[in-house]
Amino acid sequence: MNLLICERCGERADRPQIEPEAVIRCAHCGHRWPFLRLPLFCVTGPSGTGKSTVQRLLATELADRFVVLEQDVLWVAGLRDDGAEHRPFRSTWLRMAAMIHQSRRPVVLCGTVVPPEFEPLPERALFERIDYLCLTCDPDVLAARLRKRPAWREWDEPRIAEMLDYAAWIDATAATMDPPMTLLDTTDVPVDETARAVRDWLVERTPGPP
């Protein structure tokens, strides 16, 4: 179900027109239809902070309440661009998550993203809100983790230095972003403990039994 295509006339909108009470209005024919406007949960952070490992642990444990997805599976040539905010990639993920939400389970998207890359997009209107939990790590530990990665991932020293700069920027600005990002330090923390902390963060933000 592509929420940007009118279910009556079949025309497509680049910018959804959202009315109160979670109703979409077609700009071409005026048709209105309801949809589920759920929150989106982003487990984000610099490379090497543990996102993918946490995603694998949570995907099964939370399967009855959430759809847990790895952002990088769509990092393919057709969705890459040279823009700093990777708009086609980000927009595609928001459309995908909104479509999954129509099955009545919120999406947990694991991958590097910050509010300025999602919040200005037209597809942001399809969500009640987006909550961001950002995994962080001590710089020396982060660099060591990246150096241990397989060669095919191409983590040379210049790229590691760039990621450390990005991590420092995250630490300095997370609280002042719109919306603010919650930080979770994974330095020397067992991965199962990190996964429990992420699970608790998600459960606190959603109604229903844990």
C-alpha positions as CSV (number, residue, x, y, z in Angstrom):
1,M,0.0,0.0,0.0
2,N,1.7,3.1,-1.2
3,L,0.2,6.0,0.7
4,L,1.3,8.5,-1.9
5,I,-0.9,6.9,-4.6
6,C,-4.6,7.7,-4.4
7,E,-6.7,4.6,-3.9
8,R,-9.5,6.0,-6.1
9,C,-7.9,7.8,-9.1
10,G,-4.5,6.3,-9.0
11,E,-2.6,9.6,-9.2
12,R,0.6,9.9,-7.3
13,A,1.6,12.8,-4.9
14,D,5.2,13.8,-4.1
15,R,4.0,15.5,-1.0
16,P,1.1,13.9,1.0
17,Q,-1.7,16.1,2.1
18,I,-2.5,15.0,5.7
19,E,-5.7,16.2,7.4
20,P,-6.6,15.9,11.1
21,E,-7.5,12.5,12.5
22,A,-4.9,10.7,10.2
23,V,-6.7,11.2,6.8
24,I,-4.9,11.6,3.5
25,R,-6.5,13.8,0.8
26,C,-5.7,13.3,-2.9
27,A,-4.6,16.6,-4.4
28,H,-5.9,15.5,-7.8
29,C,-9.4,14.2,-7.2
30,G,-10.1,15.2,-3.6
31,H,-10.7,11.7,-2.4
32,R,-10.0,11.2,1.3
33,W,-9.1,8.0,3.1
34,P,-7.9,7.1,6.6
35,F,-4.5,5.5,7.5
36,L,-2.6,4.4,10.5
37,R,-0.3,7.2,11.6
38,L,2.1,5.5,14.0
39,P,5.4,6.6,15.5
40,L,8.6,5.6,13.9
41,F,11.5,4.5,16.1
42,C,15.1,5.1,14.9
43,V,18.0,3.3,16.6
44,T,20.9,5.3,15.3
45,G,24.5,6.2,15.9
46,P,27.9,6.2,14.3
47,S,29.2,3.1,12.7
48,G,30.7,0.7,15.2
49,T,28.4,1.6,18.1
50,G,26.4,-1.7,17.9
51,K,23.3,-1.0,15.9
52,S,23.4,-4.0,13.6
53,T,24.2,-6.4,16.5
54,V,21.3,-5.0,18.5
55,Q,19.0,-5.3,15.5
56,R,19.7,-9.0,15.2
57,L,19.0,-9.6,18.9
58,L,15.7,-7.6,18.9
59,A,14.2,-8.7,15.6
60,T,13.0,-12.0,17.1
61,E,12.4,-10.9,20.7
62,L,10.1,-8.0,19.6
63,A,8.5,-9.7,16.6
64,D,5.1,-9.7,18.2
65,R,5.0,-5.9,18.7
66,F,7.5,-4.3,16.2
67,V,9.0,-4.7,12.8
68,V,12.8,-4.4,13.3
69,L,14.7,-3.5,10.1
70,E,18.3,-2.8,9.1
71,Q,18.6,0.4,7.2
72,D,21.6,-0.6,5.1
73,V,19.7,-3.3,3.2
74,L,18.5,-0.5,0.9
75,W,21.9,1.2,0.6
76,V,22.1,0.2,-3.1
77,A,23.2,2.1,-6.2
78,G,19.8,3.2,-7.3
79,L,19.1,5.0,-4.0
80,R,22.5,6.6,-3.4
81,D,23.2,10.1,-4.3
82,D,26.0,12.7,-3.7
83,G,23.8,14.9,-1.4
84,A,24.9,15.0,2.2
85,E,21.4,14.0,3.3
86,H,20.9,11.1,0.8
87,R,17.3,12.2,0.2
88,P,16.2,9.3,-2.2
89,F,17.4,6.8,0.4
90,R,15.7,8.6,3.3
91,S,12.5,9.2,1.5
92,T,12.2,5.5,0.4
93,W,12.7,4.3,4.0
94,L,10.0,6.7,5.2
95,R,7.6,5.4,2.6
96,M,8.4,1.8,3.3
97,A,8.0,2.3,7.1
98,A,4.6,4.1,6.6
99,M,3.4,1.2,4.4
100,I,4.5,-1.4,7.0
101,H,2.6,0.6,9.7
102,Q,-0.7,-0.2,7.9
103,S,-0.2,-3.7,9.3
104,R,-0.5,-2.2,12.8
105,R,3.0,-2.7,14.0
106,P,5.4,0.2,14.4
107,V,8.8,0.0,12.7
108,V,12.2,0.1,14.5
109,L,14.7,1.3,11.9
110,C,18.3,0.6,12.8
111,G,20.9,2.6,11.0
112,T,22.8,5.9,11.0
113,V,20.4,8.9,10.6
114,V,19.8,12.2,12.4
115,P,16.7,14.3,12.7
116,P,17.8,16.9,10.0
117,E,17.8,14.0,7.5
118,F,14.2,12.8,8.2
119,E,12.3,15.7,9.7
120,P,12.2,18.1,6.7
121,L,11.0,15.4,4.2
122,P,7.4,15.4,2.9
123,E,7.0,11.8,4.0
124,R,7.6,12.8,7.6
125,A,3.9,13.8,7.7
126,L,3.0,10.1,7.5
127,F,4.1,9.5,11.1
128,E,2.8,10.6,14.5
129,R,6.4,11.3,15.5
130,I,9.9,10.0,15.1
131,D,11.8,9.0,18.2
132,Y,15.6,8.7,18.0
133,L,17.8,6.6,20.3
134,C,21.5,7.2,19.4
135,L,24.1,4.6,20.4
136,T,27.5,6.2,21.3
137,C,30.9,4.9,22.3
138,D,34.3,6.1,23.6
139,P,36.4,7.3,20.7
140,D,39.3,4.9,21.3
141,V,36.9,2.0,21.6
142,L,35.0,3.1,18.5
143,A,38.2,3.3,16.5
144,A,39.3,-0.1,17.7
145,R,36.0,-1.7,16.7
146,L,36.2,-0.2,13.2
147,R,39.8,-1.4,12.7
148,K,38.6,-5.0,13.5
149,R,36.1,-5.0,10.7
150,P,36.6,-7.1,7.6
151,A,38.7,-5.6,4.8
152,W,35.7,-5.5,2.4
153,R,34.1,-2.8,4.6
154,E,37.1,-0.5,3.8
155,W,37.6,1.2,7.1
156,D,41.0,2.8,6.5
157,E,42.4,5.4,8.9
158,P,41.1,8.5,7.1
159,R,37.6,7.1,7.1
160,I,37.9,6.1,10.8
161,A,39.0,9.7,11.6
162,E,35.9,11.0,9.7
163,M,33.6,8.8,11.7
164,L,35.2,9.9,15.0
165,D,34.5,13.5,14.0
166,Y,30.9,12.6,13.2
167,A,30.6,10.8,16.6
168,A,31.9,13.9,18.4
169,W,29.4,16.1,16.5
170,I,26.6,13.7,17.6
171,D,27.7,13.9,21.2
172,A,27.8,17.7,21.1
173,T,24.5,18.3,19.3
174,A,22.1,15.4,20.1
175,A,20.4,17.3,22.9
176,T,19.7,20.4,20.8
177,M,18.4,18.7,17.7
178,D,14.7,18.8,16.8
179,P,13.6,16.5,18.2
180,P,16.4,15.8,20.6
181,M,18.1,12.4,20.4
182,T,18.5,10.2,23.5
183,L,22.1,8.9,23.9
184,L,23.0,5.4,25.0
185,D,26.7,4.7,25.7
186,T,27.7,1.2,24.6
187,T,31.4,1.5,25.7
188,D,32.4,-1.8,27.5
189,V,28.7,-2.7,27.8
190,P,27.8,-6.3,26.9
191,V,25.7,-6.5,23.8
192,D,22.8,-8.2,25.5
193,E,22.7,-5.4,28.1
194,T,22.6,-2.8,25.3
195,A,19.8,-4.8,23.6
196,R,17.8,-4.7,26.9
197,A,18.2,-1.0,27.2
198,V,17.0,-0.5,23.7
199,R,14.0,-2.8,24.3
200,D,13.1,-0.8,27.5
201,W,13.4,2.5,25.6
202,L,11.0,1.1,22.9
203,V,8.5,-0.3,25.4
204,E,8.3,2.9,27.4
205,R,7.2,4.7,24.2
206,T,4.5,2.3,23.1
207,P,1.2,1.2,24.8
208,G,0.5,-2.4,25.6
209,P,2.2,-5.3,27.4
210,P,6.0,-5.6,27.3
